[in-house]
């Protein structure tokens, strides 16, 4: 019975966070100084009558509490309002960009997690070896480098080998295989950039966490039993050391949805990151509001998943 | 079966084991005694070549005639656990926290291709078979130690090395674990090399005894002989450090006669949720009196002490200090806390590693805003705690001090507030034998010179015999027996007190 209570507690906490995100999303864009219609139409010839019409169209002429109520009820229906720049429902625009982002950031996160954890384990197990020094040094450098700069550097270094703009060419044959190959080809540079930048984080967390476990008495027990060194590592050390890394990985998975604003912008990848950039330059308040709600919501949900998974992996933590 | 020839181990330039020669025949039981840093654990680890890479090992370690040092990795892995296994201190972290204990017991059997069942191994150590599915944190300290023993016997080794197998367990559980271990060693005719800082534990289990001091083997012989007629002064010191209950020479205290009460506990009860941790306790501590509160872990001693100090609110009952009920909050509680100071078991974790002795001791002065020259007050307290001259220690950090010196700093931190009652939770349990005696003597001297009363919380009946005027025995939240030390420890009336006394290992 108590276990059920704990689970409901976690779910309740996550639900509360989602509500806070929704409320924040509403007020954040209402406290921006200036009239949103004026700033959205800046640089375009508009008359006062047109602005008034826009205000009515977006419901901005209603009292604040009524606007809030409308916002909440439409949010529950999955309606995030209408984008000013795209002249289409925000939810539609976001959904359309979700696929490319999941492809790019998802692929690179999976590669970065795998590579980072593996490098971290190897580096820690042979601490201060040439491998450790090289891996730590290189990942730290890549981590410190600005993403856009690294992206442009890769573009220049690879020349015409890989396409550097967009997700597919217009003249590719419409069959699935050619399309997939084309997208894969376009994917190389942006995902390489992302992997290089985020891999270090996983590596360093895994490395320091394993270093802390290295002198644990249960590893001596395992060695005394006659286990090979790599079995001691795989069966005993890593399952304990990987636990702190799990939280980080899931937090990162939550951010996947936010896309990688700089990388997508540099490579004109048509995902959510680029959409964020466009919405900011607009500025398109309703689109920004929708993006905020969706990405923050994803982080909350992934956090919840991380906690639940932690409970499964670590018997000492009882979550469910 | 095991032979060590001129074993010497260096860590860098530091020599931790020097020229140790030792033999152990099949079926023989040998205890290896010594204080922390004497090199006894290093000897044990060297048998299966488990020392860290930084250790340089010279001499020969022959296991069934083969030199462990010269073995190939493959051969060494085959020998580990199959020829000799180790019972580590299981109460600590010697079991993998995220794997079921059954898997951990079965692991060496699969690895070495031996047949056997986890169920039978668990039965041997008197654990129910379903405990195989438990994780280490779900077991008590004694159960974890039994799992360690079951695991050590999994591959049918002929030699078992037990490294402090019962340290950190309370007396009753220690007695149970020791009886399981000795029974199995006798039944299966195993060789046993048992390492401990506690001579009485070794006396209970081993026929022979060897004593190490500063890396050297200083004495070896039959256990009774060595303890009765120690040739090396260190052996004598080790033997003397563990008080024999009933021996007037080990009764260091000069009992005071019925002083007027300083602290009175009346019908005190404390609940944790639905569990009652302290159940209707009545206890009196007189001015300048030393009272020992004894009992197993989980008996409620620590909860009682915390409630007495005003760190926890009682569910019912009250505490009266110097004729006035202890206030529940505000300035009055703070003033009361100044008069009652706490000394904890492990000085290394009680002291902030980044605070100098001066800061650590002066903290109480600062908290209570006590006027006067801070440094001279601190120096006086530090010298009271017998760290002389104080100037030498004020700027030291905890890691630069020995365990005994650290405990003196903790005591100085209490003394600086000029308390009238000291509550000491296992004040000597984590200290070496030789240091233990010094701290006990210090507490007695403070009573003599300052009239300081103490409540000593311990599971060690020997300590109670050494230091206390009166003893209160706690069991399942209740005080089942209390009275003068002689009365309770020599003529116990309650069954639980008798059980506790029976569990004490005898030298």
Interface residues (C-beta under 8 A of the other chain):
Chain A: X216 X217 X218 X220 X221 X222 X223 X224 X225 X226 X227 X228 X235 X236 X239 X240 X243 X313 X314 X315 X316
Chain B: X45 X48 X50 X76 X77 X78 X79 X80 X81 X82 X85 X86 X88 X89 X92 X93 X94 X95 X96 X97 X98 X99 X107 X108 X111 X112 X135 X137 X151
